[in-house]
Amino acid sequence: MSACDAGADAIGLVFYDKSPRHVSIEQAAEICAALPPFVSSVGLFLDPSADFVESVLASVPLDLLQFHGLETAQFCSSFNRPYIKAVGMKNMQGGDSFAKFSAYADPFNDCKAFLVDSHGSGKAGGTGEVFDWGYVPLDYHKPIILAGGLNPDNVASALEQVPVYAIDLSSGVESQPGIKDKQKIMQLMKEVKRVQCKQ
């Protein structure tokens, strides 16, 4: 629970079996049961079947769903649960980046937020790669969550350049793939709080 101790507002549970951060339904249920009040649980999926999502929801009290693949808006909204849609920014960059982003995002009009990451559309995130933050769509009408290679050394610079709604962390606070580092988490959260105090 190092993330909670450091002040995280939410924790992510990865239900994608090819990820080194993958958790079983049983592990996820145990983690959710141990969460302190006011910390949200987010379930991450990449092109799952509807049956699999339903099987997770039957056992794990998730507050939010987060979809990272090629899921349609209809699929994402079919579980009667608030959701976040990830957008791979690799294919969104260029002179008409906002138009590209809007064309992709607009159909998901009932999602709670969009998570922008460095990977290509429909691909898995968690690569630890940073993309050009100048392409973050700050004027979009939904909250934007920034992901992609954030770590204790660059998170302050990211937040100063792009005042997004939230950040999403993974590989940048790990000692090895899938293993979170308490010291890195604490260091990163101190940087976040330092930027917040200046704003």
DARA-V887311 format. One record per residue. RES is the residue in one letter. BURIAL is 1 if it has 9 or more other ideal C-beta (glycine too) atoms within 8 Angstrom, else 0. Layout:
# DARA-V887311
res | burial
RES | BURIAL
RES | BURIAL
This chain:
# DARA-V887311
res | burial
M | 0
S | 1
A | 1
C | 1
D | 0
A | 1
G | 0
A | 1
D | 0
A | 1
I | 1
G | 1
L | 1
V | 1
F | 1
Y | 1
D | 0
K | 0
S | 1
P | 0
R | 1
H | 1
V | 1
S | 0
I | 1
E | 0
Q | 0
A | 1
A | 1
E | 0
I | 1
C | 1
A | 0
A | 0
L | 1
P | 0
P | 0
F | 0
V | 1
S | 1
S | 1
V | 1
G | 1
L | 1
F | 1
L | 1
D | 0
P | 1
S | 0
A | 1
D | 0
F | 1
V | 1
E | 1
S | 1
V | 1
L | 1
A | 0
S | 1
V | 1
P | 0
L | 1
D | 0
L | 1
L | 1
Q | 1
F | 1
H | 1
G | 1
L | 0
E | 1
T | 0
A | 1
Q | 0
F | 1
C | 1
S | 1
S | 0
F | 1
N | 0
R | 0
P | 0
Y | 1
I | 1
K | 1
A | 1
V | 1
G | 1
M | 1
K | 1
N | 0
M | 1
Q | 1
G | 0
G | 0
D | 0
S | 1
F | 1
A | 0
K | 1
F | 1
S | 1
A | 0
Y | 1
A | 1
D | 0
P | 0
F | 1
N | 0
D | 0
C | 1
K | 0
A | 1
F | 1
L | 1
V | 1
D | 1
S | 1
H | 1
G | 0
S | 1
G | 0
K | 0
A | 1
G | 1
G | 1
T | 1
G | 0
E | 0
V | 0
F | 1
D | 0
W | 1
G | 0
Y | 1
V | 1
P | 1
L | 0
D | 0
Y | 1
H | 0
K | 1
P | 1
I | 1
I | 1
L | 1
A | 1
G | 1
G | 1
L | 1
N | 1
P | 1
D | 0
N | 1
V | 1
A | 1
S | 0
A | 1
L | 1
E | 0
Q | 0
V | 1
P | 0
V | 1
Y | 0
A | 1
I | 1
D | 1
L | 1
S | 1
S | 1
G | 1
V | 1
E | 1
S | 0
Q | 0
P | 0
G | 0
I | 0
K | 1
D | 1
K | 0
Q | 0
K | 1
I | 1
M | 1
Q | 1
L | 1
M | 1
K | 0
E | 1
V | 1
K | 1
R | 1
V | 1
Q | 0
C | 0
K | 0
Q | 0
